[in-house]
Amino acid sequence: MAVYTADTYYHGHKEPIDEATLPNADATFEGDRIVWDIGTTLTGARTFTIRNYDKSRHSCYRGQKPCVVVKCSVDASVNNAAIDDEGGTTLFTFSTDCSGTAKYVAFTIDSVGDWELV
């Protein structure tokens, strides 16, 4: 499973790009300097995992309290796209057709450092 980090998505002189498309495969990602887009047609149910927040990887995050945004712009009504934490807890599942109107969800860190839906 591939790991995608926000600090690898730059162009020019260290300017972050606006969004990155996650693949049609299970993947792990982290970072709030970018909108993570489930934008590749899903050929099967997929699980996208948000890495545990680690403030030592500060280049992936903008501020003290991260906010990770995930966008779904494909039909997820047949093949769902689950957003999990590293412990395997499902935080949200895209399960509708989002190809006409994209849907967004945002996650932040709760008081004990776990991801939660905003």
C-alpha positions in Angstrom: 0.0 0.0 0.0 1.4 3.4 -1.0 1.9 6.3 1.4 1.2 9.8 0.1 2.4 12.8 2.1 1.5 16.4 1.6 5.1 17.6 1.6 5.8 15.7 -1.7 3.1 17.7 -3.6 4.9 20.9 -4.5 5.5 22.8 -7.7 7.8 25.7 -8.4 9.4 27.2 -5.3 7.9 25.1 -2.5 4.3 26.2 -3.2 1.9 23.5 -2.3 -0.5 22.5 -5.0 -4.3 22.6 -4.3 -5.2 18.9 -4.5 -3.8 15.5 -5.2 -5.8 12.5 -6.6 -5.6 9.3 -4.6 -5.3 6.1 -6.7 -7.8 3.4 -7.5 -6.1 1.3 -4.8 -6.0 1.2 -1.0 -3.6 3.9 0.2 -2.3 5.7 3.2 -2.0 9.5 3.3 -1.3 12.4 5.6 -1.1 16.2 5.5 -3.4 19.2 5.5 -1.6 21.3 3.0 -3.7 19.7 0.3 -7.2 18.4 -0.6 -7.0 14.7 -1.0 -9.3 13.8 -3.9 -10.7 10.3 -4.5 -10.9 11.2 -8.2 -10.0 8.0 -10.0 -12.9 5.6 -10.9 -13.2 2.9 -8.2 -13.1 -0.6 -9.6 -13.6 -2.1 -6.2 -14.2 -1.1 -2.6 -11.3 1.0 -1.3 -9.9 1.9 2.1 -7.9 5.1 2.4 -6.1 5.5 5.7 -5.1 8.7 7.4 -1.7 8.3 9.2 -1.7 9.0 12.9 -0.9 12.7 13.5 2.8 13.2 14.5 3.8 16.8 15.0 7.4 15.9 14.3 6.3 15.6 10.6 5.5 19.3 10.7 6.2 19.8 7.0 2.9 18.0 6.2 0.8 20.2 8.4 0.1 24.0 8.5 -0.7 24.7 12.1 -1.0 23.4 15.6 -4.3 21.6 15.0 -4.4 19.9 11.6 -7.5 19.6 9.5 -7.4 17.0 6.7 -9.8 17.4 3.9 -10.9 14.5 1.6 -12.9 15.1 -1.5 -14.8 12.4 -3.5 -15.5 13.2 -7.1 -16.4 9.7 -8.4 -19.3 7.4 -8.2 -18.9 5.5 -4.9 -22.4 4.1 -4.9 -21.3 0.6 -6.0 -17.7 0.5 -4.8 -17.5 2.4 -1.5 -14.5 4.5 -0.4 -13.9 4.2 3.3 -11.6 6.7 5.2 -10.0 4.9 8.2 -7.5 5.8 10.9 -4.4 3.6 11.3 -6.1 1.6 14.0 -8.7 0.4 11.4 -11.6 2.5 12.7 -13.7 3.7 9.8 -14.1 7.5 10.2 -16.3 8.0 7.1 -17.5 6.1 4.1 -18.3 7.7 0.7 -21.2 5.5 -0.6 -23.1 7.7 -3.1 -22.6 9.0 -6.6 -20.3 12.0 -6.2 -19.4 12.3 -9.9 -21.9 15.1 -10.6 -21.3 17.1 -7.4 -18.2 16.4 -5.4 -18.6 15.7 -1.6 -16.1 16.8 1.0 -15.3 15.7 4.6 -12.8 17.1 7.0 -11.1 15.5 10.0 -9.2 17.1 12.9 -7.5 15.8 16.0 -9.5 15.3 19.2 -8.2 15.9 22.7 -6.3 12.6 22.9 -4.8 12.9 19.4 -7.1 10.7 17.4 -8.7 11.7 14.1 -12.4 12.8 14.3 -14.9 14.0 11.7 -15.4 17.8 11.9 
